[in-house]
Amino acid sequence: MSTKYYLQKVPAESVQPGYSLAIRTDGKFRLFQVECTQTSQLAGQPAMIRLTSVAENADRPWVLEYEAGTPVVRLFGICEAAAS
């Protein structure tokens, strides 16, 4: 079965808790459910955006860090599901 999704590239600093992101790891996409966002900036450095996911299977949360302006892929929903 093949599924198509509504996706949009958004800057990391626009991500909000509750967003679903499609994160590419090892050539495959993984779902990243955003639980918390934090922004930090040191003098003379670009702002850094820290995204934290919901912990899965009692594991530690998945944490990603991006420089402000870095595009990430937001998942909006299912566009089409079809048998392949």
Secondary structure, DSSP 8 states (H G I E B T S, - for coil): -EEEEEEEEEEGGG--TT-EEEEEETTEEEEEEEEEEEEE--TTS--EEEEEE--STT----EEEEETT-EEEEEEEEEEEE--
